[in-house]
Structures are given as C-alpha cells and as structure tokens.
C-alpha cells in the first residue's frame, strides 16, 4: 500500500516530494525534515537508499574495520558518511578514508571532498549504474585520488581498484582482485576478501 494512502488521503506530501526547479542543494540535506537516513544528493536530485543486502552490510563492515586497523596516523576511516563535492552533489560513499584533521565536531554531517583519500562503493542492484558510471566521474572531478568498487559475484567479493591520473583528471584501473587484495596505496593493506562471505556459506561443501 502506498504510504500516503496508508496515512490517509489527506496526508500532506513531505516537503522533499517535489524538488525546486533548480534542484536541491548540498545544504538541503541538513534542513529538509524527515528525509530517510542515508539520502544522497546526486546532480541536484535526492537518491534514497534501498534496504541493505547481507553482502552489502558485511562488505562495508569488513573494509571499515580492516582499513581502520591499517590506516596510518592522521587518517580516519568512516562508513556511510556524506561528502561535499559541489553545490548539487553530496554523495555518501559506503566507506571513506579521510585526513583526520577535518574531524572537528561530533555533530558534523559531512566532510569536504578534498579531505578524502579513498572512496569505496559496494555495488547493489539499484546502485549499479551510479557506482560504475556516475560516481567515478564525480569523485575523479573532485580529485579524490583513489576509488574502489566492490562487486558481488555469486556471494564472493571482487574489488575493482582505480587511481586518478593527474594529467587527465580521470580514473585508470590498477587492478581487479579476487579472494586476496594486496595494495600499497593509499597505504599498504593485505586483505582476505573471502572473509566477506557469510561463514555458513563458506563452510558449505562444493557439490
């Protein structure tokens, strides 16, 4: 049943149901009432989250924990937090590595894109085109030096790694990793990607 119908025919539309002619702005994410959690702003449009899959949740937790353990002093790893790209783009990467100096207040709701060293997106069916096409262009334009895209291939993680080429301002692929991921930038990590697979599935014997 439609939420507005369930609430009654006379229930008013939320203020964000109809966008302004020029589109929403980054500041609007902090002021529009009753926005669903983890709403993003992409090219002036609000993008609402879909329910998380188990793979998505486990992948975010995995990279957040492993990268935080390996991060050098002065850097921080944050999950599902918005970053300011420009007036009409305030996306929320699944995991980011940032310069710790930009953390100033526990009530902060966003970080500047120039503080981001790595952005990670875990692909969901509904976010596939954004994570493969829209966001890499946006992140590269914002000069975020590293971008990782995590794909679910039959329950197993495959990580596509990209580095920004300063001369062109675009990302270039530097590797595709299955099972084990070992990289030296933005800092050295050696990751067992099979740990993202749910334990029960990993223990199932092959037929």
C-alpha positions as CSV (number, residue, x, y, z in Angstrom):
1,X,0.0,0.0,0.0
2,X,1.2,3.5,-0.8
3,X,2.5,5.2,2.4
4,X,0.4,8.3,1.7
5,X,-2.7,6.2,1.3
6,X,-2.0,4.3,4.4
7,X,-1.7,7.5,6.3
8,X,-4.9,8.9,4.9
9,X,-6.0,10.5,1.7
10,X,-5.4,14.0,3.2
11,X,-1.9,13.3,4.4
12,X,0.4,16.1,3.1
13,X,3.3,15.3,0.9
14,X,6.7,15.6,2.5
15,X,8.4,18.8,1.6
16,X,11.1,16.9,-0.4
17,X,8.5,15.2,-2.6
18,X,8.6,17.9,-5.2
19,X,12.1,19.3,-6.0
20,X,12.7,23.0,-6.6
21,X,13.1,24.0,-10.3
22,X,16.9,24.4,-9.9
23,X,17.2,21.2,-7.9
24,X,18.1,20.5,-4.3
25,X,21.5,21.7,-2.9
26,X,24.0,20.1,-0.5
27,X,22.8,22.3,2.4
28,X,19.2,21.0,1.9
29,X,20.2,17.5,3.1
30,X,20.7,19.0,6.6
31,X,17.5,21.0,6.7
32,X,14.8,19.0,4.9
33,X,12.6,17.4,7.5
34,X,12.1,13.6,7.8
35,X,14.5,12.6,5.0
36,X,15.2,8.8,5.0
37,X,18.6,8.0,6.6
38,X,21.5,7.8,4.1
39,X,19.8,10.0,1.5
40,X,22.3,11.2,-1.1
41,X,22.3,14.2,-3.4
42,X,23.4,13.4,-7.0
43,X,23.2,16.2,-9.6
44,X,20.6,18.1,-7.6
45,X,18.3,15.1,-7.1
46,X,17.7,13.2,-3.9
47,X,18.6,9.5,-4.1
48,X,17.0,7.3,-1.4
49,X,18.6,4.1,-0.1
50,X,17.2,0.7,-0.7
51,X,17.2,-2.0,2.0
52,X,20.7,-3.4,2.5
53,X,21.6,-6.9,1.5
54,X,23.7,-9.1,3.7
55,X,26.6,-8.9,1.3
56,X,26.5,-5.0,1.3
57,X,26.4,-4.8,5.1
58,X,29.2,-7.3,5.5
59,X,31.4,-5.7,2.9
60,X,31.0,-2.2,4.5
61,X,31.9,-3.7,7.9
62,X,34.9,-5.6,6.5
63,X,36.5,-2.6,4.8
64,X,35.7,-0.2,7.6
65,X,37.3,-2.5,10.2
66,X,40.3,-3.7,8.1
67,X,41.2,-0.3,6.8
68,X,40.9,1.4,10.2
69,X,43.3,-1.2,11.6
70,X,45.9,-0.5,8.9
71,X,45.4,3.3,8.5
72,X,48.5,5.4,9.3
73,X,48.4,8.1,12.0
74,X,46.5,11.2,10.9
75,X,43.9,9.3,8.8
76,X,40.4,8.1,9.7
77,X,38.1,5.5,8.2
78,X,34.4,6.4,8.2
79,X,31.4,4.4,6.9
80,X,28.3,5.8,5.1
81,X,29.0,9.5,5.6
82,X,28.3,12.2,3.1
83,X,31.0,14.3,1.4
84,X,30.7,17.7,-0.3
85,X,31.6,17.6,-4.0
86,X,29.8,20.8,-5.1
87,X,26.6,22.7,-4.6
88,X,24.5,19.9,-6.2
89,X,26.4,16.8,-5.3
90,X,26.7,15.4,-1.8
91,X,27.1,11.6,-2.2
92,X,27.5,9.1,0.6
93,X,30.3,6.6,-0.2
94,X,30.0,3.3,1.7
95,X,33.5,3.8,3.2
96,X,35.9,6.7,3.0
97,X,39.5,7.3,4.2
98,X,40.0,10.9,5.2
99,X,42.5,13.3,6.6
100,X,41.7,13.2,10.3
101,X,42.3,17.0,10.6
102,X,38.8,17.6,9.1
103,X,37.1,15.9,12.0
104,X,36.2,18.9,14.2
105,X,32.8,18.3,15.8
106,X,30.8,15.1,16.7
107,X,27.8,16.9,15.2
108,X,29.4,17.1,11.8
109,X,27.2,15.7,8.9
110,X,29.7,15.9,6.0
111,X,33.3,16.2,5.1
112,X,34.9,18.2,2.3
113,X,35.8,16.1,-0.8
114,X,39.4,17.4,-0.7
115,X,40.0,15.6,2.5
116,X,39.0,12.2,1.0
117,X,41.9,9.9,0.1
118,X,39.9,6.9,-0.8
119,X,36.2,6.3,-1.6
120,X,34.7,2.8,-1.6
121,X,31.3,1.9,-3.1
122,X,29.7,-1.6,-2.6
123,X,27.5,-2.2,-5.6
124,X,23.9,-3.0,-5.1
125,X,21.5,-3.9,-8.0
126,X,19.8,-0.5,-7.7
127,X,23.1,1.4,-7.5
128,X,24.9,-0.4,-10.3
129,X,24.9,2.5,-12.9
130,X,25.7,5.1,-10.2
131,X,28.7,3.2,-8.8
132,X,30.1,2.1,-12.2
133,X,29.5,5.3,-14.1
134,X,28.1,8.4,-12.3
135,X,30.1,8.3,-9.1
136,X,33.6,7.6,-10.5
137,X,33.3,10.6,-12.8
138,X,32.1,12.7,-9.9
139,X,34.8,11.5,-7.5
140,X,37.5,12.0,-10.1
141,X,36.3,15.5,-10.8
142,X,36.6,16.2,-7.1
143,X,40.2,15.0,-7.2
144,X,39.7,12.0,-4.9
145,X,42.9,10.1,-5.6
146,X,41.6,6.5,-5.1
147,X,38.3,4.7,-5.8
148,X,37.4,1.1,-5.1
149,X,34.3,-0.6,-6.4
150,X,33.2,-3.8,-4.7
151,X,31.1,-6.2,-6.7
152,X,29.1,-9.2,-5.5
153,X,29.9,-12.2,-7.8
154,X,27.7,-15.0,-6.5
155,X,28.3,-14.0,-2.9
156,X,32.1,-13.5,-3.4
157,X,33.7,-10.1,-3.4
158,X,35.5,-8.8,-6.4
159,X,37.3,-5.4,-5.9
160,X,38.0,-3.1,-8.9
161,X,40.7,-0.6,-7.9
162,X,41.2,2.8,-9.6
163,X,43.7,5.6,-9.3
164,X,43.2,9.1,-10.5
165,X,45.6,10.2,-13.3
166,X,46.5,13.8,-12.6
167,X,47.2,14.6,-16.2
168,X,43.7,13.7,-17.4
169,X,41.7,14.0,-14.1
170,X,40.1,10.6,-14.7
171,X,40.5,7.2,-13.0
172,X,42.5,4.4,-14.5
173,X,42.2,0.8,-13.5
174,X,45.1,-0.5,-11.5
175,X,43.8,-4.0,-10.6
176,X,40.9,-6.4,-10.1
177,X,41.1,-8.6,-7.0
178,X,39.5,-11.9,-6.2
179,X,39.9,-13.7,-2.8
180,X,43.0,-11.7,-1.8
181,X,43.7,-8.0,-2.2
182,X,47.2,-6.6,-1.7
183,X,47.9,-2.9,-2.5
184,X,50.3,-0.2,-1.4
185,X,48.2,2.9,-1.9
186,X,46.7,4.9,-0.3
187,X,48.5,2.8,2.3
188,X,49.6,-0.8,2.5
189,X,46.9,-3.4,3.1
190,X,46.7,-7.2,2.6
191,X,43.1,-8.3,2.7
192,X,41.4,-11.7,2.7
193,X,38.3,-10.9,0.6
194,X,36.8,-14.4,1.3
195,X,36.1,-13.1,4.9
196,X,33.2,-11.1,3.4
197,X,31.4,-14.3,2.5
198,X,29.0,-15.4,5.2
199,X,30.6,-18.1,7.3
200,X,27.7,-20.6,6.8
201,X,28.1,-20.3,3.0
202,X,31.8,-20.5,3.1
203,X,31.6,-23.8,5.1
204,X,29.2,-25.4,2.6
205,X,30.8,-28.3,0.8
206,X,31.0,-28.0,-3.0
207,X,28.8,-30.3,-5.0
